[in-house]
Amino acid sequence: MSATRRSLLAASLGATMMPALPRLGRAQAANTIRIGVLNDQSGTYRDISGPYGVECTRQAVAEFGNKGFTVEVISADHQNKPDVGVNIARQWYDQGVDLILDVPTSSVGLAVNNVAREKNKAYINTGSATSDLTGAQCSPNTVHWMYDTYMLAKSTGGAMVKAGGDSWFFITADYAFGHALERDATAFIKAAGGKVNGAVRYPFPSTSDFSSFLVQAQSSRAKVIGLANAGADTINSIKQAAEFGVTRRGVKLAALLMFLPDVHALGLNTAQGLVLTESFYWDLNDRTRAVTERLKPRLKDIKPNMASIANYSAALHYLKAIADMGVPASKASGLEVVNRMKAMPCDDDAFGPGRIREDGRKLCPSYLFEVKTPAESKAPWDYYKLLQTTPAEEAFRPMNEGGCSLIRS
């Protein structure tokens, strides 16, 4: 089957799986804000956000309340395929969706970034990690929330090198996210005097057996195996490393992007001692505990993580901007909505106070955590102990180093 035919079939499948938007009367449509949550509902990244990210978005709408306009939340599965994601984004924007939110998988996130700019619509990416969204591919219509590869590399990678892990081997998902994470981590490793002994890139999302890659990593004699992947791929990599006894041979694993649901899936017996970075933890302070409690009716026994709750934070700030500028003006220009969001300070129970820079980067602190041992954990989801905090203004790449065309010299 040709690549073109595969793309057409994927796009057609995406269209058939996308729920039809209800028709609104002219007056109703003019006073209704539609938020489309576009993410992975069935694949590698489902448990990171997926349906939980949709529920967090709905929680933001509920808490925002009635400010004189109606808010609708819809969702769709992009299947981690850029062509499917672009097809859905185009249809949504053309049918009156005002904001697309979430969009994990950096290849999909970057593709939707272009559609939002073309259509002059608002786009908040909370799910993709590539730092290129606020770098070479920055857009005036896009805000990048919560985390990126630079922040992760600086926090987790920098800590591992300082602890003596000065030689690395990367196991990297072969697409935009994995490439960016390996690139950014390599820069920090070399700047700290370390070296990279090698790397292997595996097909995404069609890989579940990482044994041959782990063997290559061991053969390199690197002190640290850097996992430049996420979700189910990270879980499988760590499980298989444990089966092969990799860490018993003195090699450290660096999970460069890992989320609370991943630790939950692994269990503390396997995950204990892992060091990772998140920008949110449900038990971090009184405000994070409060928003977690409010989400309990929606998430049931699942605790939010930085990806799912980023939808809550981003949607809440977006709606505050809509209320500030008015619905007609917001519908006229997504760029002006993003400008208003940048002009307004951010503050919510998930991430606390912050701001959005000119390049579209939402600033928040990053937290380096170590996974507790089973003996240290006192209850379900009591998994992290805080090692260090990087302040919001220091956590992300300096604005003048990203190559964003929006930055005036």
C-alpha positions as CSV (number, residue, x, y, z in Angstrom):
1,M,0.0,0.0,0.0
2,S,1.4,3.4,-0.9
3,A,2.1,6.0,1.7
4,T,-0.5,8.3,0.1
5,R,-3.1,5.6,0.3
6,R,-2.3,4.9,3.9
7,S,-2.6,8.6,4.7
8,L,-6.0,8.8,3.0
9,L,-7.3,5.7,4.8
10,A,-6.0,7.0,8.2
11,A,-7.6,10.4,7.6
12,S,-10.9,8.8,6.6
13,L,-10.9,6.6,9.7
14,G,-10.3,9.7,11.8
15,A,-13.2,11.4,10.3
16,T,-15.6,8.5,10.8
17,M,-14.5,8.2,14.5
18,M,-14.9,11.9,15.2
19,P,-18.3,12.7,16.8
20,A,-20.5,15.0,14.7
21,L,-20.9,18.4,16.3
22,P,-24.5,19.3,17.1
23,R,-26.0,22.1,15.1
24,L,-26.6,25.3,16.9
25,G,-28.9,28.2,16.0
26,R,-27.2,31.4,14.9
27,A,-27.7,33.2,18.2
28,Q,-26.7,30.2,20.2
29,A,-23.6,29.6,18.2
30,A,-22.6,33.2,18.6
31,N,-22.6,32.8,22.3
32,T,-21.1,29.3,22.7
33,I,-17.4,28.6,23.1
34,R,-16.4,25.1,22.0
35,I,-13.3,23.4,23.3
36,G,-12.1,20.3,21.5
37,V,-9.9,18.0,23.5
38,L,-7.8,16.1,21.0
39,N,-5.7,13.3,22.4
40,D,-4.9,9.6,22.6
41,Q,-8.0,7.8,23.7
42,S,-6.8,4.2,23.0
43,G,-3.1,3.8,22.6
44,T,0.3,4.4,24.2
45,Y,-0.6,7.6,25.9
46,R,-4.2,6.9,26.9
47,D,-3.6,6.6,30.6
48,I,-1.6,9.8,30.8
49,S,-4.4,12.0,29.7
50,G,-7.0,10.5,27.4
51,P,-10.4,10.4,29.0
52,Y,-9.0,11.8,32.2
53,G,-7.8,14.9,30.4
54,V,-11.3,15.4,29.0
55,E,-12.8,15.1,32.5
56,C,-10.2,17.6,33.9
57,T,-11.3,20.0,31.1
58,R,-14.9,19.6,32.1
59,Q,-14.0,20.3,35.7
60,A,-12.5,23.6,34.6
61,V,-15.7,24.6,32.8
62,A,-17.8,23.6,35.8
63,E,-15.7,25.7,38.2
64,F,-15.6,28.7,35.8
65,G,-19.4,28.8,36.0
66,N,-21.8,31.0,34.1
67,K,-20.2,34.2,32.9
68,G,-22.8,35.0,30.3
69,F,-21.8,32.5,27.6
70,T,-22.1,28.7,27.1
71,V,-19.1,26.4,27.0
72,E,-19.2,23.0,25.3
73,V,-16.4,20.3,25.5
74,I,-16.0,17.7,22.8
75,S,-13.2,15.1,22.3
76,A,-11.7,12.8,19.7
77,D,-8.9,10.3,19.4
78,H,-6.0,11.2,17.0
79,Q,-4.5,7.7,17.3
80,N,-1.0,9.2,17.5
81,K,-1.1,9.8,13.8
82,P,-0.4,13.3,12.4
83,D,-2.7,12.9,9.4
84,V,-5.6,11.9,11.5
85,G,-4.9,14.7,14.0
86,V,-4.7,17.3,11.2
87,N,-7.9,16.0,9.6
88,I,-9.9,16.3,12.9
89,A,-8.4,19.7,13.6
90,R,-9.4,21.1,10.3
91,Q,-12.9,19.8,10.5
92,W,-13.3,21.1,14.1
93,Y,-12.1,24.6,13.4
94,D,-14.2,24.8,10.2
95,Q,-17.3,23.6,12.2
96,G,-16.9,26.2,14.9
97,V,-14.5,24.8,17.5
98,D,-12.8,27.8,19.1
99,L,-9.9,26.0,21.0
100,I,-8.1,22.8,20.5
101,L,-6.5,21.5,23.7
102,D,-4.1,18.7,24.7
103,V,-2.7,16.9,21.6
104,P,0.0,14.6,22.9
105,T,2.5,13.0,20.5
106,S,4.8,15.7,19.3
107,S,4.5,14.9,15.6
108,V,0.7,15.4,15.9
109,G,1.1,18.5,18.1
110,L,3.4,20.2,15.6
111,A,1.1,19.4,12.7
112,V,-2.0,20.8,14.5
113,N,0.1,23.8,15.4
114,N,0.3,24.7,11.7
115,V,-3.5,24.2,11.2
116,A,-4.3,26.6,14.1
117,R,-2.1,29.3,12.6
118,E,-3.6,28.8,9.2
119,K,-7.1,29.1,10.5
120,N,-6.3,31.9,13.0
121,K,-7.7,29.8,15.9
122,A,-6.5,29.3,19.4
123,Y,-4.4,26.2,20.3
124,I,-3.1,25.2,23.7
125,N,-0.8,22.2,23.7
126,T,-0.6,20.4,27.0
127,G,0.4,17.0,25.8
128,S,3.4,17.2,23.4
129,A,6.8,17.5,24.8
130,T,8.9,18.9,22.0
131,S,10.5,22.2,22.9
132,D,10.3,23.2,19.2
133,L,6.7,24.4,19.8
134,T,8.2,27.5,21.5
135,G,11.4,27.4,19.4
136,A,11.8,27.0,15.6
137,Q,8.1,26.2,15.1
138,C,6.6,28.7,17.5
139,S,3.3,30.3,16.5
140,P,1.4,33.4,17.7
141,N,-1.7,31.2,18.0
142,T,-0.2,28.6,20.2
143,V,0.5,28.3,23.9
144,H,2.6,25.4,25.2
145,W,1.6,24.4,28.7
146,M,3.2,22.6,31.6
147,Y,6.4,20.8,30.4
148,D,8.8,20.3,27.5
149,T,11.9,18.3,26.5
150,Y,14.3,21.1,27.6
151,M,12.7,21.3,31.1
152,L,12.8,17.5,31.5
153,A,16.4,17.2,30.3
154,K,17.6,20.0,32.6
155,S,15.9,18.6,35.7
156,T,16.2,14.8,35.4
157,G,19.3,14.7,33.1
158,G,21.1,17.3,35.0
159,A,20.5,15.6,38.3
160,M,21.7,12.2,37.0
161,V,25.0,13.7,35.7
162,K,25.6,15.5,39.1
163,A,25.1,12.1,40.8
164,G,27.9,10.5,38.8
165,G,26.0,9.3,35.7
166,D,28.4,10.9,33.3
167,S,28.1,8.3,30.4
168,W,24.8,7.7,28.7
169,F,23.1,5.5,26.1
170,F,19.7,6.5,24.8
171,I,16.7,4.3,23.8
172,T,14.7,6.8,21.8
173,A,11.2,6.8,20.2
174,D,11.8,7.5,16.6
175,Y,9.7,10.6,16.1
176,A,9.8,14.3,16.9
177,F,9.4,14.0,20.7
178,G,12.1,11.3,21.1
179,H,14.5,13.2,18.9
180,A,14.0,16.5,20.8
181,L,14.3,14.8,24.2
182,E,17.5,13.0,23.2
183,R,18.9,16.3,21.7
184,D,18.1,18.4,24.8
185,A,19.4,15.8,27.2
186,T,22.6,15.3,25.2
187,A,23.3,19.1,25.4
188,F,23.0,19.1,29.2
189,I,25.1,15.9,29.6
190,K,27.9,17.3,27.5
191,A,27.8,20.7,29.1
192,A,28.2,19.0,32.5
193,G,31.3,17.1,31.2
194,G,29.6,13.8,30.4
195,K,29.5,11.9,27.2
196,V,27.0,9.8,25.2
197,N,28.2,6.3,24.3
198,G,25.5,5.7,21.8
199,A,21.8,5.6,21.0
200,V,19.2,3.4,19.3
201,R,15.9,4.7,17.8
202,Y,12.9,2.4,17.6
203,P,9.8,2.5,15.5
204,F,6.9,4.4,17.2
205,P,4.2,3.4,18.1
206,S,4.7,-0.2,16.9
207,T,7.3,-1.4,19.4
208,S,6.7,-3.3,22.6
209,D,9.9,-5.5,22.9
210,F,12.9,-3.5,24.1
211,S,15.2,-6.4,24.9
212,S,17.6,-6.0,22.0
213,F,17.9,-2.2,22.7
214,L,18.7,-2.9,26.4
215,V,21.4,-5.4,25.3
216,Q,22.9,-2.7,23.1
217,A,22.8,-0.2,25.9
218,Q,24.5,-2.7,28.3
219,S,27.2,-3.4,25.7
220,S,28.0,0.3,25.5
221,R,29.2,0.3,29.1
222,A,27.2,3.5,29.8
223,K,26.4,4.2,33.4
224,V,23.0,5.6,32.5
225,I,20.4,4.3,30.1
226,G,18.3,7.3,29.1
227,L,14.7,6.5,28.1
228,A,13.6,9.1,25.6
229,N,10.1,7.8,25.4
230,A,6.9,8.0,27.4
231,G,3.7,6.1,28.5
232,A,3.4,2.4,27.8
233,D,6.9,2.5,26.1
234,T,8.5,3.7,29.3
235,I,6.6,1.2,31.4
236,N,7.7,-1.7,29.1
237,S,11.3,-0.5,29.0
238,I,11.6,-0.4,32.8
239,K,9.8,-3.7,33.2
240,Q,12.1,-5.4,30.7
241,A,15.2,-3.8,32.2
242,A,14.2,-5.3,35.6
243,E,13.7,-8.7,34.0
244,F,17.2,-8.5,32.4
245,G,18.7,-7.4,35.7
246,V,20.1,-4.2,34.2
247,T,20.0,-2.2,37.4
248,R,21.6,-5.0,39.4
249,R,24.7,-4.5,37.3
250,G,25.1,-1.0,38.5
251,V,23.4,0.7,35.5
252,K,21.0,3.5,36.3
253,L,17.8,4.1,34.4
254,A,16.8,7.7,33.6
255,A,13.1,8.0,32.8
256,L,13.2,11.3,31.1
257,L,9.5,11.6,30.8
258,M,7.5,9.7,33.3
259,F,4.1,10.3,34.8
260,L,2.3,9.2,38.0
261,P,0.1,6.6,36.1
262,D,3.3,5.0,34.8
263,V,4.6,4.5,38.4
264,H,1.2,3.1,39.4
265,A,1.3,0.6,36.5
266,L,4.8,-0.5,37.4
267,G,4.2,-0.8,41.1
268,L,6.6,0.4,43.8
269,N,8.6,-2.9,43.8
270,T,9.7,-2.2,40.3
271,A,9.6,1.7,40.2
272,Q,11.2,2.4,43.6
273,G,14.3,4.6,43.5
274,L,13.5,6.0,40.0
275,V,14.2,9.7,39.6
276,L,11.8,11.7,37.4
277,T,10.4,15.2,36.8
278,E,6.9,16.4,36.9
279,S,5.4,19.9,37.3
280,F,2.4,18.7,39.4
281,Y,1.9,16.1,42.2
282,W,-1.4,15.7,43.8
283,D,0.1,15.6,47.3
284,L,2.5,18.5,46.8
285,N,0.6,21.2,48.9
286,D,-2.8,22.3,50.1
287,R,-3.9,23.6,46.7
288,T,-2.9,20.5,44.8
289,R,-4.7,18.4,47.3
290,A,-7.8,20.6,47.1
291,V,-8.1,20.4,43.3
292,T,-7.5,16.6,43.4
293,E,-10.4,16.3,45.9
294,R,-12.7,18.3,43.6
295,L,-11.8,16.0,40.7
296,K,-12.5,12.8,42.6
297,P,-16.1,12.5,41.4
298,R,-14.9,12.6,37.8
299,L,-11.7,10.6,38.1
300,K,-12.9,8.1,40.7
301,D,-9.9,6.2,42.1
302,I,-7.4,7.8,39.6
303,K,-5.2,10.6,40.8
304,P,-4.5,13.4,38.3
305,N,-0.9,13.8,36.9
306,M,0.8,16.8,35.2
307,A,-0.6,15.9,31.8
308,S,-4.3,15.4,32.6
309,I,-4.6,18.3,35.0
310,A,-2.8,20.6,32.6
311,N,-6.0,20.6,30.6
312,Y,-7.9,21.9,33.7
313,S,-5.3,24.7,34.2
314,A,-5.1,25.7,30.6
315,A,-8.9,25.6,30.0
316,L,-9.5,27.7,33.1
317,H,-7.1,30.4,32.0
318,Y,-8.5,30.4,28.4
319,L,-12.0,30.9,29.7
320,K,-10.8,33.8,31.9
321,A,-9.4,35.4,28.8
322,I,-12.7,34.9,26.9
323,A,-14.6,36.5,29.8
324,D,-12.2,39.4,29.7
325,M,-12.3,40.2,26.0
326,G,-15.9,39.0,25.2
327,V,-17.1,36.2,23.0
328,P,-17.5,38.1,19.7
329,A,-13.9,39.3,19.8
330,S,-12.6,35.9,20.8
331,K,-14.3,34.2,17.9
332,A,-13.0,36.8,15.4
333,S,-9.3,36.0,16.1
334,G,-7.6,33.1,17.9
335,L,-4.4,35.2,17.8
336,E,-6.0,37.9,19.9
337,V,-7.2,35.3,22.4
338,V,-3.7,34.1,22.8
339,N,-2.4,37.6,23.2
340,R,-5.0,38.3,25.9
341,M,-3.9,35.0,27.7
342,K,-0.3,36.2,27.6
343,A,-1.3,39.6,29.0
344,M,-3.1,38.0,32.0
345,P,-1.3,36.4,34.9
346,C,-2.0,32.7,35.5
347,D,-3.0,31.2,38.8
348,D,-4.8,28.0,39.7
349,D,-4.7,25.2,42.3
350,A,-2.8,22.9,40.0
351,F,0.3,24.9,39.2
352,G,-0.1,28.1,41.3
353,P,0.9,31.5,39.9
354,G,2.7,31.8,36.6
355,R,2.7,33.6,33.3
356,I,2.9,33.0,29.5
357,R,5.9,34.3,27.7
358,E,6.0,36.0,24.4
359,D,7.1,32.7,22.7
360,G,4.0,30.9,24.0
361,R,5.8,29.1,26.9
362,K,3.6,28.8,30.0
363,L,6.0,29.0,33.0
364,C,5.6,26.8,36.1
365,P,8.1,25.2,38.5
366,S,9.5,21.8,37.8
367,Y,9.9,19.2,40.6
368,L,12.5,16.5,40.8
369,F,11.0,13.4,42.5
370,E,12.2,10.1,43.7
371,V,9.8,7.2,43.7
372,K,9.2,5.9,47.2
373,T,9.9,2.3,48.4
374,P,6.9,0.2,49.3
375,A,7.8,0.7,53.0
376,E,7.8,4.5,52.6
377,S,4.4,4.7,50.9
378,K,1.5,5.1,53.3
379,A,-1.5,4.8,50.9
380,P,-2.4,4.2,47.3
381,W,-0.9,6.9,45.0
382,D,1.5,8.0,47.8
383,Y,4.5,7.5,45.5
384,Y,6.8,10.6,45.4
385,K,9.3,12.3,47.6
386,L,10.5,15.7,46.5
387,L,14.2,16.1,45.9
388,Q,14.5,19.6,44.5
389,T,12.5,22.4,42.9
390,T,13.4,24.5,39.9
391,P,11.7,27.9,40.0
392,A,9.4,28.7,37.0
393,E,11.6,31.4,35.6
394,E,14.6,29.0,35.6
395,A,12.9,25.7,34.6
396,F,12.6,26.3,30.8
397,R,14.9,27.3,28.0
398,P,15.8,31.0,28.0
399,M,13.5,32.8,25.5
400,N,16.4,34.2,23.4
401,E,17.9,30.7,22.9
402,G,15.0,29.0,21.2
403,G,15.0,30.6,17.8
404,C,11.3,31.6,18.0
405,S,10.5,34.2,15.3
406,L,8.1,36.0,17.7
407,I,11.0,37.2,19.8
408,R,12.2,40.7,18.9
409,S,15.9,41.0,19.0
